[in-house]
Amino acid sequence: MKVFLTGANGVMGRSSIEALHRSGHDVVGLVRTPEGAAELKACGVEPCHGDLFDRETLVAGMRGCDAVANLATKVPIGKAALRPGSLKAIDRIRLHGSKVVADAARRADVNRIIQQSLSFIYADEHDNWIDEHSPIDVTRTTEPCVVAEAHMADFAVDGRESVSLRFGLVTGDDLNTAWLFRRAAAGRAIGLGLEDSWMHVVHPHDVGSAVVHALGAPGGTYNVGAEPVRRRDYVDTIAQAAGRREGHFLPRWILRLGGEKLEILTRSQRVSSQRFSDRTGWHPMYPKLTPDWLDDLARA
Ligand SMILES: NC(=O)c1ccc[n+]([C@@H]2O[C@H](COP(=O)([O-])OP(=O)(O)OC[C@H]3O[C@@H](n4cnc5c(N)ncnc54)[C@H](OP(=O)(O)O)[C@@H]3O)[C@@H](O)[C@H]2O)c1
């Protein structure tokens, strides 16, 4: 297949390019800078120069493609996430960008879209398992993801299909984990929420393999991640990879400061990805969080 990627230079995009190429697919990547285009070309990707909000560029780039994977993000990292307006760019990408991408795909006669979404949107279910039928908790922070999924569902008529992948927290050689790793290495707190609550995590390499499997998945919404992990174990794993005996949790007043932006990072989410495995044969190459997920960060 020929697959058009947005966010081709990001963590999810790079992993998807590798996995798509391994499976024999061709990739066209949306890119905004000459440096980004050179990087894509060096990995055998055909660059499409333009912005996510430039519909005409997208239509031209998508023509002749069999599928689109919308992986563009702008996630604020670390303390920057707490600044006023920090979610403006990512919200715009989710609320409006997803609609532009879906419209462009329709006009370019592409029949399948894969949308990256987040399992953070589920409500806190304590120790109960969460599957794709579990309730979501819509706040100002999660609403844009829900809207992006809805744009994809609207696309899926007249023989077209869409797949929304609700990924866990990307944990590996990526900017957010690197920020946590540096803090943990300095003995600073990185844990948020209750120590015995559950988190849903995914290794960056498993993002790419999920995108490949989504090319053949029945349309719909799927959770994608490794085994859920207790927050205490997540924090300790990062701290131990960073050379510390154990990790530390932030005081609860920080949560009040962060409001809804931080609230989603504290939800207890014991998310199952069984449905995606059952329907596509996908299995994570990294099924359980271990310190070696952070080997690249430790070596750097
Ligand atoms: N499920 C999750 O936990 C999750 C999901 C997504 C991201 N993250 C985290 O967020 C952090 C940053 O991720 P990342 O490295 O993927 O983000 P990034 O470096 O910001 O990459 C996002 C991609 O989207 C593209 N993009 C953004 N706005 C665009 C626009 N208007 N038009 C065209 N392309 C646009 C970027 O292009 P440019 O290169 O031109 O900027 C880039 O290719 C990482 O730590 C990652 O793990 C986590």
The ligand as an ORCA input file, in Angstrom:
! r2SCAN-3c Opt
* xyz 0 1
  N       0.041      8.823     23.317
  C       0.987      9.603     23.780
  O       1.485      9.449     24.899
  C       1.578     10.671     22.901
  C       1.024     11.028     21.679
  C       1.662     11.994     20.910
  C       2.837     12.586     21.361
  N       3.309     12.211     22.585
  C       4.550     12.761     23.121
  O       4.688     14.106     22.833
  C       6.050     14.394     22.687
  C       6.272     15.057     21.385
  O       5.917     14.099     20.378
  P       6.418     14.170     18.938
  O       7.898     14.088     18.967
  O       5.673     13.233     18.063
  O       5.929     15.632     18.629
  P       6.544     16.550     17.662
  O       7.990     16.493     17.584
  O       5.875     17.838     17.999
  O       6.024     15.868     16.308
  C       4.755     15.998     15.904
  C       4.716     15.893     14.415
  O       3.539     16.598     14.007
  C       3.937     17.546     13.035
  N       3.099     18.732     13.057
  C       2.693     19.438     14.131
  N       1.950     20.482     13.729
  C       1.892     20.426     12.382
  C       1.295     21.233     11.396
  N       0.558     22.317     11.699
  N       1.447     20.885     10.101
  C       2.161     19.807      9.761
  N       2.753     18.991     10.652
  C       2.623     19.312     11.944
  C       5.355     17.903     13.374
  O       5.954     18.514     12.274
  P       7.272     19.436     12.457
  O       8.414     18.460     12.556
  O       7.294     20.268     11.246
  O       7.046     20.240     13.714
  C       5.903     16.529     13.713
  O       6.180     15.791     12.552
  C       6.814     13.085     22.754
  O       7.334     12.921     24.019
  C       5.732     12.080     22.482
  O       5.983     10.844     23.094
  C       2.716     11.279     23.347
*
